[in-house]
Amino acid sequence: MPDASQRPSVLFVCVHNAGRSQMAAAFLTHLAGDRVQVRSAGSAPADTVNPAVVEALAEVGIDISAEVPKVLTSEAVQASDVVITMGCGDTCPVFPGKRYLDWQLPDPAGQGVAAVRPIRDEIEQRIRDLIKEMPPAEQLSRRKPPGAAGSS
């Protein structure tokens, strides 16, 4: 397994961290394994992950039943190479040197599993595309910012 500092790090952010960002993090973890460090968070996290999201992911063999929504912190953004927002708007902190993507996806809040499936499938395809764009760990270790701790 690559050293954590040499793996690309991706943070998925949505308002409640109960649906879209949880699905995206689960797919990236499932499809990329330990090649990528994955985080998800919300600007106003819910108490629990949306049950329809848990069910929709279980249908494709991914178990997120133990996941809990997490609060977005500046530290999580600073520690990430790529920040993918899904409707968090201006509440997402912006730091120089990060790659920001904004994925416009329907919010699964209050939807049944039938409505969540197309959102799940769209997220899976975007994750597959994202993995293809990820630089190898060797490139990441060479592109550390000047003065970064642990530079080799």
C-alpha positions in Angstrom: 0.0 0.0 0.0 1.4 3.5 -0.9 2.3 5.8 2.0 -0.8 8.0 2.9 1.2 11.1 1.9 1.8 9.7 -1.6 -1.8 8.7 -2.3 -4.1 11.2 -4.0 -6.7 12.4 -1.5 -10.3 13.2 -2.4 -12.9 15.0 -0.3 -16.6 14.8 -1.2 -18.8 17.5 0.2 -22.6 18.0 0.3 -24.8 19.9 2.7 -25.9 16.9 4.9 -23.3 14.3 4.1 -26.1 11.8 4.1 -26.6 11.0 0.4 -24.5 12.1 -2.6 -21.2 12.6 -0.8 -21.6 9.3 1.1 -22.3 7.5 -2.2 -19.4 9.1 -4.0 -17.0 8.2 -1.1 -18.3 4.6 -1.0 -17.8 4.1 -4.7 -14.3 5.6 -4.8 -13.3 3.4 -1.8 -14.9 0.4 -3.4 -13.4 0.9 -6.9 -9.9 2.4 -6.1 -9.2 0.6 -2.8 -6.1 1.8 -1.0 -4.8 3.8 -4.0 -6.8 6.8 -3.0 -7.4 8.4 0.4 -11.2 9.2 0.6 -13.1 11.6 2.9 -16.6 12.9 2.9 -18.2 15.7 4.9 -21.2 18.1 5.1 -21.5 21.8 5.8 -24.6 20.9 8.0 -24.4 17.2 8.6 -27.6 15.2 9.2 -27.9 12.8 12.1 -27.9 9.7 9.9 -27.2 8.6 6.4 -30.3 8.5 4.2 -31.8 4.9 4.5 -32.7 4.9 0.7 -29.0 5.7 -0.1 -27.9 2.8 2.2 -30.4 0.5 0.4 -29.4 1.6 -3.1 -25.7 1.0 -2.4 -26.5 -2.4 -0.8 -28.1 -3.4 -4.1 -24.7 -3.0 -5.8 -22.8 -4.8 -3.1 -21.5 -1.8 -1.1 -22.3 -1.6 2.6 -22.4 1.9 4.2 -24.8 1.0 7.0 -22.1 1.9 9.6 -21.3 5.3 8.1 -22.3 8.5 9.9 -22.4 12.0 8.5 -19.3 14.1 9.4 -18.9 17.9 9.7 -16.8 19.7 7.1 -13.6 21.2 8.5 -11.0 23.4 7.0 -8.4 20.7 7.9 -10.2 18.1 5.8 -10.1 20.5 2.8 -6.5 21.4 3.4 -5.5 17.7 3.6 -7.2 16.9 0.2 -5.8 17.1 -3.3 -9.3 17.1 -4.9 -12.4 18.6 -3.4 -15.7 17.6 -5.1 -18.7 19.6 -4.0 -22.3 18.6 -4.5 -24.4 21.6 -3.7 -22.6 23.0 -0.6 -22.3 26.4 -2.3 -20.3 29.1 -0.6 -19.9 27.2 2.7 -17.1 25.1 1.3 -13.7 26.6 2.2 -11.4 27.3 -0.8 -7.6 26.9 -0.5 -5.1 27.6 -3.3 -3.5 24.6 -4.9 -6.5 22.3 -4.6 -8.5 21.0 -7.5 -12.2 21.8 -7.1 -15.0 20.1 -9.0 -18.7 20.8 -8.6 -20.9 17.9 -9.5 -24.5 19.0 -10.1 -26.6 16.0 -9.0 -30.2 15.8 -7.7 -30.4 15.7 -3.9 -31.7 12.2 -2.7 -33.1 13.7 0.5 -36.7 12.6 1.1 -36.6 10.3 -2.0 -37.3 6.6 -2.1 -34.8 4.0 -3.4 -36.3 4.1 -6.9 -35.4 7.8 -7.2 -31.9 7.2 -5.6 -30.9 4.5 -8.1 -30.3 6.9 -11.1 -28.3 9.3 -8.8 -26.3 6.3 -7.6 -25.6 5.2 -11.2 -24.5 8.7 -12.3 -22.2 9.0 -9.3 -20.6 5.6 -10.1 -19.9 6.7 -13.6 -18.4 10.0 -12.5 -16.2 8.1 -10.0 -15.0 5.7 -12.7 -14.1 8.7 -14.8 -12.3 10.4 -11.9 -10.2 7.3 -11.2 -9.0 7.4 -14.8 -7.8 11.0 -14.3 -6.0 10.3 -11.0 -2.2 10.7 -11.2 0.0 7.9 -10.0 1.4 8.1 -6.5 4.9 8.8 -7.9 3.7 12.0 -9.5 2.1 13.2 -6.3 5.3 12.7 -4.3 7.1 14.9 -6.8 4.6 17.7 -6.8 4.5 18.5 -3.1 4.4 22.3 -2.5 7.6 24.0 -1.5 8.2 23.9 2.2 5.8 21.0 2.7 6.6 18.9 5.7 8.0 15.5 4.9 9.3 16.4 1.4 11.6 13.8 0.1 
